Amino acid sequence: MDNTDTLILVVEDEQEQREIIVSLLLASSYQVISANCVEQAIVMLKEHPIDVIFSDWKLGKLSGIDLLNYVKNPNTKKLTHQHGFIIATAHGTISHAVEALKKGADDYIAKPFQRQELLLTINKALNAKKLREQNQNLSSQLSEQNKMVGLVGKAPCMQKVYQRIDRVSATDATILILGETGTGKELAARALHQSSDRSKAPFIAINCGAIAESLAEAELFGAEKGAFTGANATKIGKFEAAHGGTVFLDEVGELTLTTQVKLLRFLQEGSITRLGSNQELSLNVRVIAATHRKLEQEVKQGRFREDLFYRLNIVPINMPALRERNEDIAPLCEHFLSLHSKRHNINVPKLSTSAYRSLLEYHWPGNVRELSNRLERFVLLDDEQELISALHVQDSQHSDNTPEFNFPEESFSWDSFEQQCLASALTKNQGNRTKAAKHLQMSYKAFLYRLEKYQLNK
């Protein structure tokens, strides 16, 4: 860094000492401002982008440690520039120097000192400041990457997703992402792509359910001119366009059996043949597929090829439903409120405690996508009552299928009845707690609590 671009704040209550230090630094082409007390220094910190603070230990009623504590306070650092910090101590007061270093000072210098000592200490503080800024930038880049990927959550079930993505992202293994609609299957696919060596190559997402059956082959694998009516030019298919990158086949269970054969051939041979051509094209494309369907059942019913299922299902990733990770609702809310506010150039609105309670109690049939949509509406309308009312309406509609129950004339044990309902739900769903909770339209957390209450969790 050029010295003329460096601004140093000298904090010294003795005027003669302060003037000497300022003159030494000015002679070395640094920009310098000075203060005679901690209070004045704090004002200057708020007004100027200080690079290095050079402070004496003793400053009237306060000390250099008080100033250091202010600078290093986490709440203060959000408001101020990144600083290097040097503290000057009296000769023989090594304990002061040790305390300053423990509190976060970059270096100390004992009085009296020579000009060269001063400059070396300033340089050391500048280097420390530079390293902190680099680390901060790296952290910001990682944070932005995570936001770009869009996967948010710290629940144990999401940690398993992150671990699996981290484990296989650098490989070329075919991945099958499973989960209900709205759980973030495409976000997981993008995370896999962005964490791989293919990150700079194309990522092409294809909604298999939106492709017309008659055009599926040409859309995916391309077609030569004249291959069918209306083919007035050679068409490059999605797979060919993704050469070197990743193809994401969303709702792969919607592909016809004919198209499934073509996909299987690509997965086996790594090559395609355009419609109307006899020439094979070798491609380097990673395939990530996703579906909300139970492909094993589709195979049994003859709607999905068994050999293709095993080719796709090399590494499965299960995206959990939102009701299975209630602890992630609050961070997801913060994420979506910030995201949508930035997108629409609106100040981030705040949710009340009662609103958060309603969000936590809601069953979220549309999962994370539904949460995002509802919070986007809230950002645009800033109407919390509308948000809460809409959730209650959905819950009442969701409860319309309550089975008919003849209330007995005589008293009965509610606990026994509830225990029987829980046990029946578990039996009906082969012991799968997630499915049993869903069957009872109950949050997963509430379901586990009741299992623990009746000792049904063994």
C-alpha positions in Angstrom: 0.0 0.0 0.0 1.3 3.5 -0.9 1.9 5.5 2.3 -0.1 8.4 0.9 -3.2 6.2 0.9 -2.8 5.3 4.5 -4.6 7.3 7.2 -3.2 7.0 10.8 -5.0 8.3 13.9 -2.5 9.3 16.7 -4.1 9.4 20.1 -1.9 11.1 22.7 -2.9 13.4 25.5 0.5 15.1 25.8 0.7 17.8 23.1 4.5 17.7 22.6 4.6 13.9 22.3 1.6 14.0 19.9 3.3 16.6 17.7 6.5 14.6 17.5 4.8 11.4 16.5 2.6 13.2 13.9 5.7 14.9 12.4 7.6 11.5 12.1 4.6 9.9 10.3 4.1 12.9 8.0 7.8 12.8 7.1 7.2 9.2 5.9 4.3 10.4 3.6 1.5 9.0 5.8 -1.8 10.8 6.1 -2.2 11.7 9.8 -4.9 13.0 12.1 -4.7 13.2 15.9 -6.8 13.2 19.1 -6.0 14.1 22.7 -8.5 11.7 24.4 -10.5 8.6 23.8 -13.8 10.5 23.3 -12.3 12.6 20.5 -10.7 9.6 18.9 -14.1 7.8 18.8 -15.7 10.8 17.0 -12.8 10.7 14.4 -13.3 7.0 13.9 -16.9 7.6 13.0 -16.0 10.4 10.6 -12.8 9.0 8.8 -11.8 5.7 7.3 -8.8 5.2 9.7 -6.3 2.5 8.7 -4.2 2.4 11.8 -4.7 3.7 15.4 -1.6 4.6 17.3 -2.7 5.1 20.9 -0.9 5.9 24.1 -1.8 3.7 27.1 -2.6 6.5 29.5 -5.2 9.0 28.2 -6.5 11.1 31.1 -9.4 9.3 32.8 -9.6 6.6 30.2 -6.9 4.5 28.6 -5.8 3.1 25.3 -7.4 -0.2 26.4 -10.8 1.5 26.6 -10.3 2.7 23.0 -9.2 -0.8 21.9 -12.3 -2.4 23.6 -14.5 0.0 21.6 -12.8 -0.8 18.3 -12.9 -4.6 18.9 -16.5 -4.6 20.2 -18.5 -6.8 17.6 -21.3 -4.2 17.5 -18.9 -1.4 16.9 -17.1 -3.2 14.1 -20.3 -3.2 12.1 -20.3 0.6 12.1 -16.6 1.4 11.6 -13.7 0.8 9.2 -11.3 -2.2 9.7 -8.4 -0.9 11.7 -4.8 -1.8 12.7 -4.1 -1.0 16.4 -0.9 -0.2 18.1 -0.5 0.8 21.8 2.4 2.7 23.2 3.4 1.8 26.8 5.7 3.4 29.3 9.2 1.8 29.6 9.1 -1.3 31.8 5.3 -1.8 31.8 5.3 -5.1 29.9 2.1 -6.2 31.7 0.3 -3.4 29.8 1.6 -4.6 26.5 0.5 -8.2 27.2 -3.0 -7.1 28.2 -3.2 -5.0 25.0 -2.2 -8.0 22.8 -4.7 -10.2 24.6 -7.4 -7.7 23.9 -6.7 -7.7 20.2 -4.0 -5.0 19.6 -1.7 -5.9 16.6 1.5 -4.7 18.3 2.9 -2.5 21.1 5.9 -0.2 21.3 7.7 0.9 24.5 8.5 4.6 25.1 10.9 6.1 24.3 11.2 4.7 20.7 13.2 5.5 17.6 11.7 6.6 14.3 12.5 3.2 12.6 10.8 1.3 15.5 7.7 3.4 15.0 7.6 2.8 11.2 8.2 -1.0 11.6 5.4 -1.2 14.1 3.0 0.8 11.7 3.9 -1.5 8.9 3.2 -4.6 11.0 -0.2 -3.3 12.0 -1.0 -2.5 8.3 -0.1 -6.1 7.3 -2.3 -7.5 10.1 -5.2 -5.2 8.9 -4.7 -6.4 5.3 -4.9 -10.1 6.4 -8.1 -9.5 8.3 -9.6 -7.8 5.3 -8.6 -10.7 3.0 -10.2 -13.2 5.5 -13.3 -11.0 5.6 -13.5 -10.9 1.8 -13.2 -14.7 1.6 -15.9 -15.1 4.2 -18.1 -12.7 2.3 -17.5 -14.6 -0.9 -18.4 -17.9 0.7 -21.5 -16.3 2.2 -22.6 -14.9 -1.2 -21.9 -18.3 -2.8 -24.2 -20.0 -0.2 -26.9 -17.4 -0.8 -26.5 -17.9 -4.5 -27.0 -21.6 -4.1 -29.9 -20.8 -1.9 -29.8 -23.7 0.5 -30.5 -22.4 4.0 -30.9 -24.4 7.2 -28.9 -26.0 10.1 -31.3 -28.8 11.0 -29.7 -32.2 11.3 -31.5 -33.5 8.2 -30.1 -30.6 6.2 -26.6 -31.2 7.5 -26.9 -34.7 6.0 -27.8 -33.1 2.7 -24.8 -30.7 2.8 -22.4 -33.5 3.8 -23.6 -35.6 0.8 -23.3 -32.7 -1.6 -19.8 -32.0 -0.3 -18.9 -35.6 -0.6 -20.0 -36.2 -4.2 -19.9 -32.7 -5.9 -16.3 -33.1 -7.2 -17.1 -36.5 -8.8 -19.0 -37.2 -12.1 -21.4 -39.6 -10.4 -25.0 -39.5 -11.5 -27.2 -38.1 -8.7 -30.9 -38.7 -8.0 -32.5 -36.0 -5.8 -35.7 -37.1 -4.1 -38.3 -35.1 -2.2 -41.7 -33.4 -2.2 -42.5 -30.5 -4.5 -41.0 -27.3 -3.2 -38.3 -28.8 -1.0 -35.4 -27.2 -3.1 -34.4 -30.1 -5.3 -33.1 -27.7 -8.1 -31.2 -25.7 -5.5 -29.4 -28.9 -4.4 -28.6 -29.7 -8.0 -27.2 -26.2 -8.5 -25.1 -26.6 -5.3 -23.7 -29.8 -6.7 -22.8 -28.1 -10.0 -21.3 -24.9 -8.4 -19.2 -27.0 -6.1 -17.8 -29.1 -8.9 -15.0 -28.6 -11.5 -17.8 -28.0 -14.0 -18.9 -24.8 -12.2 -17.8 -22.5 -15.1 -19.5 -24.7 -17.7 -23.3 -24.7 -18.5 -25.9 -25.8 -16.0 -29.0 -26.6 -18.0 -32.2 -27.4 -16.1 -35.0 -29.2 -17.9 -38.6 -29.6 -16.6 -39.3 -33.1 -18.1 -43.0 -32.7 -17.3 -43.3 -29.6 -19.5 -41.8 -31.2 -22.7 -44.4 -32.3 -25.3 -44.1 -36.0 -25.9 -43.7 -35.5 -29.7 -40.8 -33.0 -29.2 -39.0 -34.7 -26.2 -36.3 -36.5 -28.2 -35.4 -33.5 -30.4 -35.5 -31.2 -27.3 -33.1 -33.3 -25.3 -30.9 -34.9 -28.0 -31.2 -32.6 -31.0 -32.5 -33.0 -34.6 -31.1 -32.7 -38.0 -32.6 -30.3 -40.6 -35.7 -32.0 -42.2 -35.9 -34.7 -39.5 -39.5 -33.9 -39.0 -42.1 -31.5 -40.3 -41.1 -28.0 -39.3 -37.4 -28.8 -38.7 -36.1 -26.1 -41.0 -32.6 -26.1 -39.4 -30.4 -28.3 -37.3 -31.5 -28.2 -33.7 -28.9 -28.5 -30.9 -30.4 -30.5 -28.0 -30.1 -29.7 -24.3 -27.5 -32.4 -23.7 -25.2 -31.2 -26.5 -25.6 -27.6 -25.3 -24.5 -28.7 -21.8 -21.2 -30.3 -23.1 -18.6 -30.0 -20.3 -21.3 -29.0 -17.8 -24.4 -30.4 -16.1 -27.9 -31.4 -17.2 -30.6 -31.3 -14.5 -33.6 -33.4 -15.3 -36.3 -32.1 -13.0 -39.3 -34.5 -12.6 -37.5 -37.3 -14.5 -40.4 -39.6 -13.8 -42.5 -37.7 -16.3 -40.4 -38.9 -19.3 -42.0 -41.3 -21.7 -40.6 -44.8 -22.0 -39.3 -44.1 -25.4 -37.3 -41.1 -24.2 -36.2 -43.1 -21.2 -34.5 -45.5 -23.6 -32.5 -42.7 -25.1 -31.5 -41.3 -21.7 -30.4 -44.8 -20.6 -28.2 -45.1 -23.7 -26.5 -41.8 -22.9 -25.8 -42.8 -19.3 -24.3 -46.1 -20.5 -22.3 -44.9 -23.6 -21.8 -41.1 -23.0 -23.0 -40.4 -26.5 -26.2 -39.2 -28.3 -27.5 -39.4 -31.9 -29.6 -36.5 -33.2 -33.0 -37.3 -34.6 -32.6 -37.9 -38.3 -28.8 -38.6 -38.0 -26.7 -41.8 -37.9 -23.7 -40.1 -36.4 -23.0 -40.5 -32.7 -21.7 -37.5 -30.7 -19.6 -38.2 -27.6 -20.5 -35.7 -24.9 -19.0 -34.9 -21.4 -22.1 -34.1 -19.4 -23.0 -34.9 -15.8 -26.6 -35.9 -15.2 -28.5 -34.9 -12.0 -32.1 -36.0 -11.9 -34.9 -35.2 -9.5 -38.5 -36.4 -8.8 -41.2 -36.2 -6.2 -42.5 -39.6 -7.4 -41.7 -42.9 -5.8 -39.7 -44.4 -8.7 -39.6 -47.9 -7.1 -43.4 -47.9 -7.4 -43.3 -46.5 -10.9 -41.0 -49.4 -11.9 -43.3 -52.0 -10.4 -46.3 -50.4 -12.3 -44.3 -50.4 -15.6 -44.2 -46.6 -16.0 -40.4 -46.3 -15.4 -37.6 -48.5 -16.7 -35.9 -50.5 -13.9 -32.5 -50.3 -15.6 -32.7 -46.6 -15.9 -33.8 -46.3 -12.3 -30.6 -48.1 -11.1 -28.5 -45.9 -13.5 -29.9 -42.7 -12.0 -30.0 -43.9 -8.4 -26.2 -44.3 -8.0 -26.1 -41.6 -5.2 -29.6 -40.5 -3.9 -30.0 -37.3 -2.0 -33.2 -36.9 0.0 -34.5 -33.3 0.5 -36.5 -33.1 3.7 -39.9 -31.5 3.9 -40.1 -28.2 5.7 -42.3 -29.7 8.5 -39.4 -32.0 9.3 -37.1 -29.1 10.1 -39.1 -26.5 12.0 -35.9 -25.1 13.5 -35.0 -23.8 10.0 -38.1 -21.7 9.6 -36.7 -18.6 11.4 -33.4 -18.5 9.3 -35.4 -19.2 6.2 -37.7 -16.3 7.0 -34.7 -13.9 7.4 -33.2 -15.2 4.2 -36.4 -14.7 2.1 -37.3 -11.4 3.7 -33.8 -10.0 2.8 -33.9 -11.6 -0.7 -37.3 -10.4 -1.7 -36.8 -6.9 -0.2 -33.6 -6.5 -2.2 -35.3 -7.8 -5.4 -38.1 -5.3 -5.1 -36.0 -2.5 -3.6 -38.1 -2.4 -0.5 -37.0 -1.9 3.1 -36.9 -5.3 4.9 -40.2 -5.6 7.0 -40.2 -7.1 10.5 -42.3 -10.1 11.6 -43.8 -10.1 15.1 -43.6 -12.9 17.6 -47.2 -13.9 16.9 -46.4 -14.1 13.1 -43.4 -16.3 13.7 -45.6 -18.5 16.0 -48.1 -18.9 13.2 -45.4 -19.7 10.7 -44.0 -22.4 13.0 -47.4 -24.0 13.6 -48.4 -24.1 9.9 -48.0 -27.5 8.2 -46.4 -26.2 4.9 -47.7 -28.5 2.3 -45.8 -26.5 -0.4 -42.6 -26.6 1.6 -39.9 -24.0 1.2 -41.3 -22.7 -2.0 -44.6 -21.9 -0.3 -42.8 -20.1 2.5 -40.8 -18.1 0.0 -44.0 -17.1 -1.9 -45.9 -16.1 1.2 -43.0 -14.0 2.5 -42.6 -12.3 -0.9 -46.3 -11.3 -0.7 -45.7 -10.0 2.8 -42.7 -7.9 1.6 -44.8 -6.4 -1.1 -48.0 -5.7 0.9 -46.4 -5.3 4.4 -49.7 -6.8 5.8 -48.9 -9.2 8.6 -52.5 -9.8 9.5 -53.1 -11.0 5.9 -50.2 -13.4 6.2 -51.4 -14.9 9.5 -55.1 -15.1 8.3 -54.0 -16.8 5.1 -52.1 -19.5 7.1 -55.1 -20.1 9.3 -57.5 -20.4 6.3 -55.2 -23.0 4.7 -54.9 -24.9 8.0 -58.7 -25.0 8.4 -59.1 -26.2 4.8 -56.3 -28.8 5.4 -58.3 -30.1 8.4 -61.6 -30.6 6.5 -60.8 -34.3 6.0 -61.1 -35.1 9.7 -62.6 -38.6 10.1 -66.0 -38.9 11.7 -65.9 -39.7 15.4 -68.8 -40.7 17.6 -68.2 -39.1 21.0 -69.0 -41.7 23.7 -71.7 -41.0 26.3 -69.5 -42.1 29.2 -66.2 -40.6 30.1 -63.1 -42.1 28.4 -59.3 -41.7 28.6 -58.1 -39.1 26.1 -54.5 -40.2 26.6 -55.3 -43.8 25.7 -57.2 -42.6 22.6 -54.3 -40.3 21.5 -51.8 -43.1 22.1 -53.9 -45.5 20.0 -54.0 -42.9 17.1 -50.3 -42.5 17.2 -49.7 -46.2 17.2 -52.1 -46.8 14.4 -50.5 -44.1 12.3 -47.1 -45.7 12.8 -48.4 -49.1 11.9 -50.2 -47.8 8.8 -46.9 -46.2 7.6 -44.6 -49.2 8.4 -43.0 -47.3 11.3 -41.9 -44.3 9.2 -42.3 -41.4 11.6 -42.2 -38.7 8.9 -45.0 -40.3 7.0 -47.0 -41.0 10.2 -46.7 -37.3 11.3 -47.9 -36.3 7.8 -50.8 -38.7 8.0 -51.9 -37.1 11.2 -51.3 -33.6 9.7 -49.0 -32.9 12.6 -45.6 -31.2 12.7 -42.8 -33.7 12.9 -41.5 -32.1 16.1 -44.9 -32.3 17.8 -45.3 -35.9 16.7 -41.9 -36.8 18.2 -42.9 -35.1 21.4 -46.1 -37.2 21.7 -44.2 -40.4 20.9 -41.8 -39.6 23.8 -44.8 -38.8 26.0 -46.3 -42.2 25.5 -43.0 -44.0 25.2 -43.7 -45.1 21.6 -40.3 -44.1 20.3 -38.6 -47.3 21.2 
